[in-house]
Amino acid sequence: MPNPSPPRAVVAAVAVVLLTSWVSGCGDDSKDEDLTAQKLDWKACPAPSEAQGGGTAPSPLPGGAEWQCATLKVPLDWSDPKGDTIGIALIRAKASGDPGKRIGSLVFNFGGPGGSGVATLPAFGEDYAALRTRYDLVSFDPRGVGRSAGVKCENDQQLDKFFQQDATPEDTAEQQALLRNTKSFNAACEKNSGKVLPHVRTTDAARDMDLMRQALGDDKLHYFGISYGTELGGVYAHLFPKNVGRAVFDGVVDPTQNVEQSSLGQARGFQLALDNFAKDCTSKVEDCPIGDTPQDVKDRIARLLKDLDTKPIPGVFPRRLTQTAATSGIAQSLYSKDFWEYLTEGLQQAYDGDGKVLMLLSDSMNGRSENGQYSNITPANISINCADDKPRYTADYVNSKVPEFRAASPLFGDYLAWGMVSCTDWAVPGAAEHPDVSAPGAAPILVVGNTGDPATPYEGARAMVNALGKGVGVELTYKGQGHGAYDSKNKCVQGAVNGYLLQGTVPRAGTVCS
C-alpha cells in the first residue's frame, strides 16, 4: 500500500528473535557457503526489540507450546548471492496434532509493508489453533523490518515532530514545509540505512521466502498472506509458480494499480468504512452520542478536523492532537469493527477538548509505544514502497489531483493524495508501476475479498484472481466490515480457508459468506 496509507494494525507486546549485527560481511569461506543447506537453530524467543515495538517475550500457547525463534541467513543482494548476508528473523509454534498428519510449515505475512511477523504471530496465535493441528505456524520479519536488517531513519524525538506535521497542506507555505520534512526524513533513511535500501523490494523478500521454504524442509511453500502479504504472495507465485503449495490471500491488494490508483481506491475504501461506522452508530436503539444521523456524524467529524488544523487540543502530554494525528487515529479505528467503540469514545472526548484516545489510536498506527519509542514500521513501510513503486509525484501534480481525491473522500482524500509525495526524494529508484503476479502453472490460491474493507478495497480480490491467471486464483467474497476476513471469525470464511489449508478442498469459485 502506498505510504502514508495506514499499515495493518499490529498488536504490541509481542516477541522477537535477537539477531547479531543486521548486515555482516562474510569471510572468504562464507562466500562459498551453500545457503540452501543451512540448518535453523531454534531457541526460546527473547523480548522484542524497540524496532519491533518492545514488550515482553511471547507467552506459551494454550497447552504449553512454546514459541521458538531462529535466524535465516540470506544474501543482502540477490544478484550477488555469494556476497554479504543479512539475517531474517523467524518465529514458529510447532504443530499440535498427530505428527503423522503434519503437512509442513504455514508461513504468514501480516502486511504493512513493514509489519513484524515475529511480533504479530504470537498475538494472533490462538486464532490459528485449528491450522496448527497440521502445520507449524511460522512468520518472519521481512528484510528492512524489525530485526531483519531493519531500516533506520529519524530518532524518536524527530518522529514525534514528523507525525505532528500538517500532512494536508492548504497553501504554498504549508506545501513547502511538508516537502522539506519529507526530504529530511528520506535523507535520514539514506544516511542511516543506505546499504540496505536498494535491497528491500518485494521481489527480494519473495526470494527470501523460497530460501526459507528450503530451510524449513518443505517441498512447497504453504502460505497465508494478509493485506500487503497478498502482494508478496503474488510476487512469490510469479517467481516460483511450481513451488506454491496451499496458499490463502486475505485482504487483497489490487496488483494492477499504480500508487495513484491505489491511493484513490483507499480514499474510497476508508470513506465507505466511515459511512458504515456512522450508519451503525445512528441505527442502534440507544442514542448515538456523536450524531443524530449518519451525515450529522460525518459533518461533526469534518468540523472537528477543520478546527484542529489551527487549534490542536491536548492529546497525550506533552503532545497535542493535530488534524493529521486525528485523521490517522480515525483511520486506524476503521481497520476493524471491534475498534468502532474506541472511535466513538475518542470523538466524544475530542468534542469536549480531550484528544487522548484519538492520539493513542494514531500512535498505534505509527508504531509508537507508551514510553515514546517507535518501532520501525513507518521507515520500513516507506522504504519498501519506494523501492517497489516507480512513480514519483510532484507537489504540482498532487495539487491537480486533490479535487478528485476529495470527491472520493471528503475526510481522507487530502491525506491520501499528499501521501503520494513520500517517495519524491527517495534515494533508490522504484522498480515498476505495479507488481507482476502472473503465475501460470501454480497450485490454486484462495483469494478472499471483504466488501467493507477500507485499506484493500473489495475490487482488488477480483483483480488479483484475474492477474494470477486462469486456473490459479479462486475468489471467495465476505460481506463484512474491517480489514481482511479470516480474523472476523466468520464461520463460513474460516470453514472455507481451513478446509483448503487442512484438507486441500478448494471452495467453489464465487462462494459468498455473510
N, C-alpha and C positions, 0 to 999 in steps of 0.2 A: 504494500500500500504506500502511496506517496506520502512523505512527511509534509505537514505535521499531523496527518491523519492518525488518530489515536491507536496505539498498539493494543492488542488484546489484553484485557485486564489480567494481571498476574498477581496471584496471592503471595503475600510476603511470608516471612518466617518459614523458609524452605531450605533445601540442602544444596551443597556444592562440594565437588572434589577439589582438594588442594593440589594445585599444579606447581611445577617448577617454573623457571623463567619463561615468559609467554612466547618468546621467539628464541630459539637456540641454534647456533651454527653447529653442524655436526663435524666431528673429526673425520680424518681420511677414511678410517674403517667404516664409519657410519654411512658414508656416502654410497657404499655398496650394499647397505642393508636392504633386505627384501621386506618392505613394509607390509606386504600382503601376508607374510608369515608370522607377524608379531603376535605375541600372546598378551592378553589383557590381564593385568594384575588387580583383581577386585579386592577392595578393602572397605572397612566401615567408613561412612561418609562423615567428614567433619562439618562444622558450621559453615554456612555460606559466607563468601567474601562480600565486601562492600559493593563490588561490581555486580554482584547478583542480587543485591537488595538486603544483605545482612540477615540476622535472625539466628535461630538455633538449628542444630543438626536435626534431620528428619526423624520423627517418631516411628517406631515399628508399626507395621500394618496389623490389622486385627488378626489374631492367631500368632503374632510374634515375629512375623517375617521381617528381617532387617533389610534396609536399603544398602546397596553396595555401590561404590564408586571406582572408576578407573580412568586412565588416560590413554587415548588413541593417538599415536604419532602419525602425522600426515605431512606431505610436502607443503611448505609455505607457498610455493609457486608450482602449480601442476604442470606447467610447461617445462619445468626443471625438476623432475621427480627425485633426482639424486642430490639436490641441493639442500638448503636449510629446511628445518622442520618446525612445526608448531604442535602443541598438544591440544587435543579436543577432549573436553571433559564429558564423561559419560556417567549415567546412573542407571541402576536396574533393581527390580524386585523379581526374584526367581519365581517361576511358575508354581502354583499351589496345588495343582491336580496330579493325577497319575502320570509319572514320568514317561510311561509308555505311550501316552496320548499327547505328549507335548509336541507342538507344531514347530516352535522355534522362538525367535525374538520378535516382538512387535515394537517397532520404533515410532516414537511420537515426535512431532514438531508442533508446538502450540502457537506459532505465528509471531507477529510483530511487523516486519522482521525486527529482531533484537531481543525477543523474549528468551530467558534462560530455561531450557528444558530441564536441566538438572535441578533448578529451583522449583519449577512448576509441577512436575510429575508427582512428587510426594503429596502436594497439596490436593491433588485430584485422585490420588491412588485408589481410594475406596470406590470411586465412581467406576473404575475399570476392573472391579473384582471378578466379574464374570469372564472377562477377557484373560485374566491372569490364570484361570484354570488350565489353559492350554498354551499360554505364552509367557516368556519372561517379558515383563514390561520394561522398556528401555527408552531413555531420552538423552538429550545431549545439549550442550551449548554450541551452536554453530560458530564457525570461525568469525571473529570480531565481537563475539558476545560473551559476557561474563568472564569466565576464566579461560576461555579458548581464544587466546590472543586478543583479549578484549580491547576494543578501541577506546582510547582516552582522548578527551578534548579539553573542555574547561573544568575548573575546580568547582567545588560545591557552592562557594560564595558567588562565583561568576554565573553558575547555572541558576541560582535564585533570581538574579537580575535578568537572565536570558528568558526565563519563563514568565517574568512580570512585564516584559516589554509589550508595547502595543502591536499586536500581530494583525490588526485590521486598520492600516493607515488610511486617513481620510484626506490628507493634503500632502504637498511635496515634502515638507519638512519631516512629517511622520514617515513617509516612504523612505526618505534618505536615512533616517535613523534605523529603520528595520533592515535596510540593506547593509548598513555599517555593522550592525550587530550580527547579522548572518555571516558577513565576510570575516568578522573577527572570530566567530565560533568555528567556521570552516578552517581558518588559518591555524587555530589551536589544534584541531584534529590532525592537520598535516604535520605540525611541529611535534606533536606527542605520539603520533601513530603512523607516520608517513610510510614506514616499511611495510605495514600490513594493508594499508588502504587499497592498493591495486588488486588485492587477492581475497576480497570478501564478497565476490559476486555469488549469485545463487548457483551458477554453474560450478564454482569451486566447492560450495557446500554439498552439492549433489555428488560430486566425485568423492568427497569425504565420506558420504553415506555409503557408497559402494565399497570403499575400503573397510568401513565399519561393518558392513554385512559380512565380509570375509573374515574379519577378526572375531565376529560373534559366532562364526561357524555355520552360517546359513547359506544354502544354495540360492535362495530367493530372498528379496527384501520384502518383508511384511510390514506395512506402514499405515499410520493413522496421522494424517495431516489436517491441521485446523488453520483457517484464515490464510496468512502467508504460507503456512505449511502446505497448503494445496498447490501453490505456485512452485514451491520447492519440490513437491512430489511429482508435479507435472514435468518439470525440467529433468528430474531423475528418470522418469519414464521415457522421455525423449532420448536421453543419452544412453540408457541401459534398458531398452524395452524387454529384452529377453530375461532380465534379472528381476522383473516385477513379480512379486508374489500376490498375496491378498492385500489390497490397498483400499483405504477409505479416505475421501476428501470431504471435509465438513466446514461450512462457512467459506464458500468457494470464491477465490479471486478470479476475475474475468481476465484470461490471459491474452485476449485480443486487443485490450485497451492500452493506450499510452497514458502518461501521467495526467495530462489534462482531462482525458475522458474518464479516467478512474476517479479523479478528484471531484469531477462534476457528478459522477454516479454516487459518490459518497455523500455529497451535499443533498441529493435527493433521498438517499437512504436514511441519513440522520434526521432529515425533516419528516420523513414518514414515521420514524420511530417516535419523534416528539409528538406528532399528531396522534399516534396511538396512545402515548402516555397521557396526553390531555383528555382524550376521549374516555380512557379508563378511569381517570380520576373523577371526572364530572358525571360518570354513569353510575357511580356507587350509590347505595341507599343513603349513606350519610353525606353531609355536605362536603364538597371538595374544598379544602382550606386555601387553595391557591387560585381559585377562579370559579365563576358560575357556569361558564360554557367552555367548550374546547378553545374557541377563539379568544375568549377572555383570558384563559390560562396563558396562551401564547403571546397575547398583547402585553400582559403584565411582565412576562419574561423579557420581552423586547424592551420595555421601558426600563427594567432593571439594568439590562446591559448598556443601554444608552446612558443612563446615569453613572454607571461605574466607569465609563470611558473618561469622564472628567472628575468624578468624585469617588475614588475607591473607598471601601468600608473596611473596618477591622476584620482580619482573617485569622490566621494562626500567628500569634505575636512572635516577632515584631512586624511580620509581613501583613500587607493589606490585600484585600480581594480586588483585583483589577478586572476589567472587562474580559481580557484574554484568559485569566485564570478561571473566571466564572464560566466562560464558554467551554473550556476544556473539561471543567468539572461536570457540566451538564452533559457533554458528550460521553464522558466516562460512565455516567449513570444510565445511559441508554444501551449499554452493551448487554444488559441482562434485565429481564423484568423483575428479578429479585432486588435490583438496585432502585427501582422506582420509588419505593418508600423513602429512601435516603434523599432522592431528588426532591420529593415533596417537602421533607423536613428542611433540607438545605435552602429551598426557595422561601419557605415560611420564615426562617431565621434571617435570610438576607433582606427580605422586605422590612424586617424590624431592625436592620442595621448590623446584623451579625453574620459575617461571611465565613465562619469557621468550617461548617460542613461542606460547602461548595469548594473551599480551598483544600480540604482533606481529599475530596474526590479528585481535584486537579493534581494534587501531589501523587495520588495513586497512579494517575495517568502518566505522570512524568518520572515515576520511579524514585520519588523522594521519601525517605523513611522519617519517622518521628524525630530522630536525632539530627536531621538536617543533611544526611548523607544521601547521595544519589547513586542508584545503580547505573549501569552503562547502557540502559535500554534505548535512550534517545540518541547518544552518539552512535550506537550500533545500527539503529533504525535508519538514521540519516546516511551513514557510511554505506550500508548495503544498498539502499535505494539509489543513492547517487552513483554507485559503481554499476548498478544494473541498468538504470534508465538514461537513455541517450539525450532526451530533450533538455535544453537549458533555456529558461524563460527570463525575459527582461521585465522590469517594472512597467514599461510602456505596454508590453503585451498583456500582462496581468490586468492592468488598468482597463484595457479594452474588453477584457473578459468578465470583469466584475459584475456588470449588469446581468449576464447570462447565469452566473453562479447565484447571484442574489435572487433571481427569479426561481431558481431551483430550490433555494432555501433562504428565506429572509434572515434566519438566525445564524446558520452555519456557512452561508455562501462566501462572504468576505474572508472568513477564517480559512477556509479550504482553498480559495483562489490564491491568496497571498502565500499559502504554504508552498506553492509551486516555485518560489524563488529560492528554496532551501539549497538547491544544488547549483545555483548560478555561478558561484565562485569556487566550486569544488575542484580539488587538485587532480582528480582522476577522471578521465572521460567515461561517460556511460556506455554500456555495451550495446544496447539495442532499444528500439522503440517499444518492444514488448517481448515477453519470453516466448520461446518455441517449445510447445508441449506436445507436438505431434508424436504419437507413439505406436506406429503400426506394428502389430505382432505382439503387443503387450497383453498380459492377462487382464480380465475385466477389472475396472476400477469403479467402485461405488461412489457416486458424486451426489452429495446431499445439500440441497438448497433450502433456505429458510425464507419464506415470503416476507417476514418482517425484519430481516437482518439489516441493521444500519450501516455496518462497516464494509460488508461484502454483499451488495445487493443481489437479490434472488436471481436476476437475469444472468449473473455470472456463472451459475451452475450449468445452464444450457450451453453457454458459450464454451465452457471447459469441455463438456461432453463432445461438442462438435469439433473442437480443436484437437482433442486426443485422437479422434479418428474413428472410423466405423468399427464396431465390434469391441471397442475398448471402454469408453465411458458409459455407465449405466446410471440414469438420473432418478433420484428419489426426492420428492418435494415434502417439506414440513411446513404446514400452515401455522406458524407460531410467531413469537417475538424474541428479540435478543440476537446475539451474535453466535452463529452455529446452531446445531440441533441436538446432538447426542447428549450434551450436558443439560438439556431441558428436562431430561428424564422421561420424555415421551416414550411410552411403551412400544408404540408402533415403530418409531425410529430406532430405538435400541434393539428391538427384536430383529429388524432387518439388518442392522450393522453387525450384531452379534452372530446372526445366522450365517452371514457371509464369512466373517473372520474366523469363526469357530468351526463351522461345518462346510464352508465352501458353497453355500446355497446363494446364488445370485438372485436378488429380487427381480420381479418383473419391471422392465423399464417403464417409467412413468408412474410408478407407485406414489400415492399421495397419503401422507399421515397428517392428522389434525388433532 
